[in-house]
Amino acid sequence: MKILHVYKNYYPVAGGIEGHIKLLCGELARNPEFDVTVLVANTKKKTVRETIAGVEVIKAGENLTLARTPISWRLWVEMSRIKADITHLHFPYPFGELGYLLLGNSKKLVVTYHSDIVIQKRLLKLYEPFLWRLLRRADCITASSPRYVASSPYLSKFADKCAISPLGIDLSRFQVVASEPVAGIRARYGSPLILFVGKFRYYKGLQHLVEAMKMIRGHLVLVGSGPLEEKVRSQVAASGLGDRIHLVGEVGDQELAAYYHSCDVFVLPASQRSEAFGIVQLEAMACGKPVVCTEIGTGTSWVNIHKETGLVVEPANPTALADAINSLVEDAALRRRLGRNARERVRREFSKEAMARRIVDIYDGLPRS
């Protein structure tokens, strides 16, 4: 069976959706029943074809970027030529979706709806007719949590053809970590240690976490980078908390696992619906860490269950964040209990194998033409 996945970018471009597609397609390619191709835009003008972990990857030359969306006419050409049994679109990527509506020729269409379009409201108004058409055309729409289906103004209209398929992680990356790097991180930054991992984007709520640190007894490590990095640095400097808030930039996979294991509490302070799931929560939970997240009506508070695997607080509320983090910092027994529950939940529900099995079941269950 020929499966075509379409999105705007792919490994080694860093990002939650990019990482998810790489992990999912790698697992699907292990199944001899599937011939898996990924079609994305390249970050350069040249079109490149390569095989990564058994997956054919076509990176179509980029012409320009509009509203953070890569435009590649070559991507449309490639899409028109590939005769797949199933095209699997990863939304939102409007240019790719328009390409499918105009030129796609697969027998079946699956759309993974990762997130509503939140910030680009004017462009959404222009794109909205095509979005409705895409969702009507889809044979199945997958979402990462039932909460997102219920709360999305678009998915809720198509709930009858939505299937829940949570994202997953490679558990082996986080299970065993040498003690020396963990001890080194704690010695370098101090304790109690609070950790954030992710892109510095508008919806992450980092400004609220920095403000909360004025009320928290501990040290905060921020792993990652992004458009708001300089703004965060300026806020940290202005707050006088430079000795307790540490921006360490991007780190490699092995080092990242050590950071997760070194922390006492992991925090995802998201403030907008663009944070639809929060894969970083799974990674922290796999390391046995309790999570503090916010209630923004998406999958973040479905992954992290309040008072079972961590704590869930009101978004954009530094005081609520501080109270939740302090309650965990001050209670080692509570941290251990929530951390154990978190690890068990990830092992049970969010492995890469479980994720791939759900997608295969969705493919197998598509209506026959």
Secondary structure, DSSP 8 states (H G I E B T S, - for coil): -EEEEE-S--TTS-SHHHHHHHHHHHHHHTSTT-EEEEEEE-SSSS-EEEEETTEEEEEE---EEETTEEE-HHHHHHHHH---SEEEEEES-HHHHHHHHHH---SEEEEEE-----S-HHHHHHHHHHHHHHHHH-SEEEES-HHHHHH-TTGGGGGGGEEE----B-THHHH---HHHHHHHHHHH-SSEEEEES---GGG-HHHHHHHGGG-SSEEEEE---TTHHHHHHHHHHHT-TTTEEEEE---HHHHHHHHHH-SEEEE---STT--S-HHHHHHHHTT--EEEE-SSSTHHHHS-BTTTEEEE-TT-HHHHHHHHHHHHT-HHHHHHHHHHHHHHHHHH-BHHHHHHHHHHHHHTS---
